[in-house]
């Protein structure tokens, strides 16, 4: 299933992350899973974007932010802590897992060309 959704800039970033993860060897993917150990749910945009859930599992952390803020964060043009403190990012669940997202985004940055500042 494609993660691309017309009109949402962040879907292109999520697609790039997905392609990066699919391109990893089993050992590399296992290492990424070991580092993060959790399920992230992103709610972006002013409307709704649905691409599914992990069957039978709830997200460990849910991150709500606008589409443009997610793109700016992933490109390194925005700081996650500042967005959080200003109320532009809302986090539910295991808030400390947000720091682990940085390792996923940075692992993908060479292939995708973006840089996260979380």
Protein Blocks (a to p, Z undefined) as FASTA:
>chain_A
ZZbdghiaklmmmmmmmmmmmmpcfklmmmmmmmnopaddddedjbdcdebdcehiacfb
dcdddfklmmmmmnopacfklmmmnopaccehjfklmmmmmmmmmmmmmmnopacdZZ
